[in-house]
Every structure is written in structure tokens, then in C-alpha cells.
Amino acid sequence: MRRAHDVTIIGAGIIGLLSALELAQTGRTILILERHRAAMEASWAGGGIISPLYPWRYAPAITALATFSQTVFPDLIGSLFRTTGIDSEFLQNGMLVTATSESVEALAWGSGLQQLVSEISIDEASTLEPEVCLHKKALWMPKIASVRTPRLGQALRQACINHPLITLEEDASVSLEGTVVDPVVYVEGRRRNTLVVVLAAGAWTGGLLDALTTNCPIKPMKGQMLLFSVCNLVSRIVLSDGRYAIPRLDGRVVFGSTLEDVGFARTPDRAAFESLHQSALEMIPSLKDVAIEAQWSGFRPGSPKGIPWIGPVSERLWVNSGHFRNGVVLAPASARLLADLITGRSPIVDPNAYQPKDMR
């Protein structure tokens, strides 16, 4: 039997990797187990907006985590670049929200928060983004940023590999046995000793808990995206009718996304392509002349009301999952909160809203 670790984290997406780094800062030894390669599922597929879409629609529990994360993201990205040499392409150019009738709600939500929200005229919006089709006033959120999620995942993976207290095992066939009170981790059929197990497996969390006869409503919600070739048509995030365009530093544009309750059916399809392409042209008509380089899909960990579960199922079994559409923006706060709770520190936010009560 291999040596024991203080904490075993199952799942090496952005949530799992950041959780490992946070816990390692407390001196604990960490084993991360990943069924494929780290940060290559939802963490790779996501757009990387450092904000919930239409943030005023969300519960205060989401706002609390998002606000903390937005504060620490610039330093996090800078630290990762210095220590790994990988640029996550943090771009804080703001988000333009068009085709919305929710100005009253948005302005009320933004009142008193660090995140600025203002209503601007069509002319002002056109000055910001001349290629975007506008029909009425827009909302402008100048502090919203984005990251290039595949590169953020690579940087976090490398940071974990570099850390002396973290062991990352990829392509690991992982299973759970035992009970929620006394969970046992197996890799390739061999038991691994650990004091604490953390499930950060995203959309696969429920499947792991099935073995412990535990009900878990976290489930896969498929999303599909398009990548437009270098065009430099937008320089800010644009959100319209639930679809969004995200500029990359190299001039490409990511456009998304669908929301599909189809289980783990991964293959991108023509219907989604046509729907996304039509929405993209309605938002930015000049994209009709731009080649599409890729279409892909990923599985968000859907959860009731989109509120993640961050906390203990038992003394030895913990969960950090169910972030739905907000995994990237909530990741730093979620990892910090998990570390606070496991180590007994004062939590950064009230943890009650995130406790997996239904699983006890």
C-alpha cells in the first residue's frame, strides 16, 4: 500500500487543482486523482468569463463567492505566470450586455458592490464595440474580465506538479467504496490511504457517490461552443439574449453556448452549430465572413439553483462541486472556502448556503 496522504482530491479540473494548492499552503500533503488529463473537461471547454452571466439573477450565495474571486483573480493569474511561465491571458476589458430589459434589476444589484454596472446609450455602446448590432440601450460592466481557460488549466496543472506537497496522478481509474462516514479510495483496484477525501469531479460527482448509495443531484449539463478565426471584431465580452462572444488576445472570438440536459452525450451536433452560428451573426454581422475553426462540447456540473456544494458530507468525505455555469469565476473562492472549513479557519463567507445537506 502506498503512503498515506492527508487529503485525496478526486478530480483535477480548475476546482480540484486550486483546492489542492490552497490546502497545500496549510502544510497538508495532497494526492490529486484524475480519470484523464488534468483540466481537460469542463475547465478546458468553458469560455472563461470572470463573472456569472446576468449576475443579478443569481442568489446572494453566488454573488458572495464571485465577488471574492474577482478580487483575487489578477494576483492569482500573475502568480501562476511567474511560477509556471504559462500566460492564462487575463483580459479585463469589461462586458457589454445588450438586448436586455433588466436594467432596473441590474442597477439595483450593482448598487454598493465593487462591480460597477451602468446603463449606456446605443451611441456609447457602438463606440465601445462598433461591430455589435444594437437596438436599444445597453448595460456596461467595465471591471469584468476573462481568461483563456485551457491555458489557466495548464498553469494550475504545472503549479501542482511543481509543488512539493502535491502529487498528481492522471489517467487514473478511480472508484469509491465503503460508506460516507468511512470512504475508501481505490485506483486501478488498489486501495489508497488518506485521511480526507474531497470530491471535485464536476459532472461526474454523482456517479462516484452512487457507490456509497448516496443521492446526489449534481448532473451533467452539456454546453457547445464555436471558435471563430482571427478577426479582431470585438475587444470586450458581449452578452446578448443568453449568448456571448469572448475575444482572445490573438484576435479569435469564442462564441457560446448551448445548455442541454442530455447526459454524457459528448458529440457536437449540427443543430447546435446552426443555432450558435445564427446567434453569432445576429450579434456581430461581420462574422459571416470569418471562418469557424472549431466546435466543441463540455459537461457543466449542474446543481439546484446553480449553488455549489462546498463542505462535509462526513468528517472524512467532502465535496467541492456543482458550480454549474460558474466554475471558473467561483473557483478561487470555492477552493479558499473549502480549505477554511477543512482546517478550521474563519471562512471567507458564510458557508451554510453551500453545505451538502441533502446528502446526509
VENPEZI-V503022 format. One record per pair of residues at least 24 apart in sequence whose C-alpha atoms are under 6 Angstrom apart, sorted by sequence separation. I is the first residue (numbers start at 1). J is the second residue. D is the distance in Angstrom with one decimal. If there is no record, write none. Layout:
BEGIN
<<I	J	D> <I	J	D>>
END
This chain:
BEGIN
<<5	29	5.4> <8	32	5.8> <117	141	4.9> <228	252	5.7> <300	324	5.2> <5	30	5.8> <13	38	5.9> <116	141	5.7> <228	253	5.1> <12	38	4.9> <13	39	4.2> <227	253	5.9> <12	39	5.9> <227	254	4.6> <226	254	5.9> <268	296	5.8> <14	43	5.8> <226	255	5.1> <268	297	5.9> <13	43	5.6> <225	255	5.8> <225	256	4.6> <225	257	5.2> <179	212	5.3> <224	257	5.3> <223	257	5.8> <224	258	5.2> <223	258	4.7> <223	259	5.0> <222	259	5.8> <222	260	4.9> <221	260	5.5> <98	138	4.8> <221	261	5.1> <97	138	5.7> <97	139	4.9> <96	139	5.9> <220	263	5.6> <96	140	4.9> <310	354	5.2> <311	355	5.2> <309	354	4.7> <310	355	5.8> <95	141	5.1> <308	354	5.9> <309	355	5.6> <94	141	5.5> <309	356	5.4> <94	142	3.9> <94	143	5.1> <95	144	5.7> <56	106	5.6> <94	144	4.4> <94	145	5.9> <92	144	5.9> <56	109	5.5> <92	145	3.9> <91	145	5.3> <91	146	5.3> <90	146	5.8> <90	147	4.6> <89	147	5.4> <88	147	5.9> <89	148	5.7> <88	148	5.6> <229	291	5.5> <88	151	4.9> <228	291	5.9> <229	292	5.8> <88	152	4.7> <228	292	4.5> <229	293	5.8> <227	292	5.8> <228	293	5.7> <227	293	5.6> <227	294	5.2> <226	294	5.8> <86	155	5.5> <226	295	4.6> <225	295	5.6> <225	296	5.5> <224	296	5.5> <224	297	4.2> <223	297	5.4> <223	298	5.4> <222	298	5.6> <222	299	4.5> <221	299	5.3> <220	299	5.2> <221	300	5.0> <220	300	5.6> <220	301	5.1> <221	302	5.7> <219	301	5.5> <220	302	5.8> <218	301	5.9> <219	302	5.1> <218	302	5.4> <218	303	4.8> <50	145	5.3> <50	146	5.2> <49	146	4.4> <48	146	5.3> <203	301	4.0> <48	147	5.0> <202	301	4.9> <48	148	5.9> <48	149	5.4> <218	322	5.7> <44	149	5.6> <44	150	4.6> <39	153	5.0> <202	321	5.3> <196	316	4.6> <197	317	5.0> <198	318	4.6> <199	319	4.7> <200	320	5.0> <198	319	5.4> <200	321	5.3> <37	170	5.4> <181	314	5.5> <36	170	5.6> <31	166	5.9> <36	171	4.3> <29	165	4.8> <30	166	4.7> <31	167	4.8> <32	168	4.8> <33	169	5.1> <34	170	4.8> <35	171	4.8> <35	172	4.8> <34	172	5.7> <35	173	5.7> <95	236	5.8> <97	238	5.9> <99	240	5.6> <94	236	5.7> <95	237	4.5> <96	238	4.8> <97	239	4.7> <98	240	5.0> <93	236	5.4> <95	238	5.7> <97	240	6.0> <133	283	5.4> <132	283	5.6> <132	284	4.8> <131	284	5.8> <16	200	5.2> <7	194	5.9> <6	194	5.6> <7	195	5.9> <9	197	6.0> <4	193	4.5> <5	194	4.9> <6	195	5.1> <7	196	4.7> <8	197	4.9> <9	198	4.7> <10	199	5.1> <11	200	4.9> <4	194	5.1> <7	197	5.8> <10	200	5.7> <11	201	4.2> <10	201	5.9> <45	298	5.4> <42	298	5.2> <42	299	5.6> <66	329	5.9> <69	332	5.3> <66	330	5.3> <69	333	5.2> <65	330	5.7> <68	333	5.9> <65	333	5.4> <52	326	5.9> <51	329	5.6> <50	329	4.6> <15	331	5.3> <19	335	4.4> <23	339	5.5> <18	335	5.8>>
END
